[in-house]
Amino acid sequence: MKKILSVMPFMMALLVLALDGRAVPLSNEQAGRTAADEWLVLVDAGKLPESWQKLEPAFAKKVGKKKWTSALNEIRSPLGKLTSRALKSAEYTKELPGAPEGEYVIVQFTSSFERKKEATEKVTLLLGRDLFWRVASYSVK
């Protein structure tokens, strides 16, 4: 019994540290970056219809799955496969020219593809009512 009691404070300290690490909320920029990364995994894998399903609902409805997959294919196919991607910036804003009111994170990556060595990918995310960040636009320059 004494062994169990002597281990208890150590176990409680570990539990507090573990919970404390998980309790720290992500910043808007971090959460947007994570959502952009997860979405780009689908695009990089050529899962364009699946990427449409992960778009911000109003944007997805406006664009339509067929038009989205076609447009995204036109953007990405000429580039070839992704060879590298590094975060350039992630910026939170409540104002975006030409966009409805909302909370946005604009994530930019410095990327390289087989047939375009230097590119900037821009993923704009919108915070939904359900508090999930979803892609509202994507471009490569």
N, C-alpha and C positions, 0 to 999 in steps of 0.2 A: 504494500500500500504506500509506503514511504517513497518507493521508486516512482510510482505513478504520480504522486503529488509533486515530487521534485522535477518531473518532466513537464508538468502542466504549465508552469510559467513560460518555459521555452516554447512550447507548442502554441500558447496564446500569443506570444510575441510574433511568431511566424505567421499566424493567421491574421493578425492585425496588419503586418507588413504586406501580406498578399492582398488583403482587401483594400488597404490604403492605395496600393498601386493601381487597382482596377477602378477605384472610386474617382480618380482624377478625370474630369471630362475633357474631351478633345476640344481644341479651339475650332472655330468655324473653318479656318484654313486647313487644319489637319483633317477634319472630317470630310471636307470637300476633296482634298487630295486623295484620301482613302477611297472615296466613291469614284473618283476619276480613274484611279489605278485599277479598281475592280472592273470598271466598264471597259477600259482599254484592253484588258486581258481578253475580253470577248471579241473586240474588234481585231486585235492582233491574231487571234486564232481563226479569223474569217467567219465568226459566228454573228453575222450581220443581223439576221432576224431576231436573235436573242438580244443583241444590243438595242434593237428597237423596243423590245419589251421592258428594258430598263430605263427608257427615257422618261422625262417628266411627262405625266399623262396628257396634259393639254397639248403639249408640243407633239407628242406621238400621234395623237388623234388628228391634229392639223396636218401633219406631214403624211401619215399613212405608212404602213409597213413596206409596201412595194416601192413607193417613191424613196423612202429612207434607204432601203437596202441598195437600190440602184444608185442613188447619189453617193452613198458611202463607198460603194464599189468603184465609182468613177474617181473618187478622191484617193483611195488607197491602192488600187491595182497598179497604176503606173509607177508607184514608189517602190514596189517590191517588198520584201520582208523587212521588218524592223531589225536593226542591228544594235541600236542603243537608244536609251531614253534617260534623261536626267531632269530633275525638277529645276525649272528656271525661276518660277514665282507662283505664289498662291495668294490671291487678294480677295478679301471679303468686301462687299459693297451692298448698299441698299438701293443704289441708283445705277441703272444701266440704260444708256441711250436707246430709245426705241423699244424698250422692254417694259412689261407691266411692273407695277410695284411688287417688291418682294425682297428676299434675301438671297444674294448670289455669291458664289465663289468662282473666280476666274483662275484656272490653273493652266500654267504654260510650261511646256517641256521643251528642252533642246533635244531633238531627236535626229537619228540617222537611219536611213533606209538603204537597201541595196542600190537603188537607182537615184537616190537623192541624199547626198552625204550630210548636208546641213539643212535642217528644217525646224520650224517651230510649230508644235501642236498646241492648240488652244481648246480647252474643254471648259465650257461654262455650265455651272451647276446651279440649280434652284432648290431652295429648301421648301419641301412640301408641308402641307398641313399636318402630316403624320410625322414630321420632324426628320424625314429622310432626305438626303441630298440626292438629286437626280439630274442627269445630263439634260440640258436645254439647248445646247449647240456644240458643234465640233468643227474645227477647221485645221488645215495644215498649210503652212506657207513656207 
